[in-house]
Amino acid sequence: MTWLITGGAGYIGRHVVHQLAEAGERVVVLDDLSSGSADRIPAGVPLVQGSTLDRADLDAVIKGHGVTGVLHIAAKKQVAESVAEPLLYYRENLTGLQNVLEAAVAGGVRKVLYSSSAAVYGTPDVDLVTESTPCAPINPYGETKLVGEWLIQAAAKAYGLSTVALRYFNVAGAAAPELGDDGVSNLVPMAFQRLTDGQAPLIFGDDYATPDGTCVRDYIHVADIASAHVAAVRRLNAAAEPISLTLNIGRGEGVSVAEMLAVIARISGNPVAPQVAPRRPGDPARVVASAELIHRELGWKAEHDIDSMVSSAWAAWQLRH
Ligand code: UDP
């Protein structure tokens, strides 16, 4: 088996590439390097610079490397940007996926693993979100991820593919400092940025119907995200008959913004009191995964806690700043 990893140079992709390579899987990366970097790919893993928007790039890498499975991670992932530029998000995320599926089918690839997101659920009104909680995305990013799941399921039925869609909850941390997140668009790096600039971290709203009034999320270490991909790849490698799975990747534990900021203050040694800012439009009060199905199906479970996420993210931040 050789797995093509699209977006393998990005934050999540490079963690997946490292763990798959360490697990002995043969992998090749396709990345346009728009946000990823070539020097984060492990030695010995081929990197092809190209785009999922270019069918010829996909055909060439699938044929040239004898690809037998595709792990499609390449995507745009910023919610606010998706609201401002929906056409860009639909093109990158859905035209990109359509090309990947067309090239896979044409190239005889029958196994597809897809990066989805908790954003497909929108603002779920349940304590623990299961995979059968109704999907109702509230922004173009979440829409593209949900339509992507539908497209994969339809293609799987029509062409006999085996597929796994993994719905990531709130990803944080780094397996090694040089693998950390380059972006500053989520709570942990945004708080680091404020502290680095000598400002108080912001809490977007403290009047939610949650125990401390701040939003609750299910944070998951990127190394755990990567190990879930390794488990899913093994399951797909072993599947003699087509399989179709859609699975949450979370820890099943809710942590509030105020709680996260307290951990960030302790670990960074910056005991600056956070400042309350207005609610951010579209933020649900609580989104916490049920992680039971993935445990049942893949035997996977998260191993890292919040301290491990924040301390590894802080080490990565310090390396870069
Ligand atoms: N958040 C915050 N201050 C920040 C950044 C984020 O209070 O500086 C909150 C945000 O409103 C949300 C939670 O932290 O309730 C997680 O936000 P993030 O953007 O990391 O992920 P999301 O859950 O929106 O995908």
Boltz pocket constraint, residues with backbone or C-beta under 6 A from the ligand:
constraints:
  - pocket:
      binder: B
      contacts: [[A, 170], [A, 185], [A, 186], [A, 187], [A, 188], [A, 190], [A, 191], [A, 201], [A, 202], [A, 203], [A, 204], [A, 205], [A, 215], [A, 216], [A, 217], [A, 257], [A, 280], [A, 283], [A, 284]]
      max_distance: 6.0
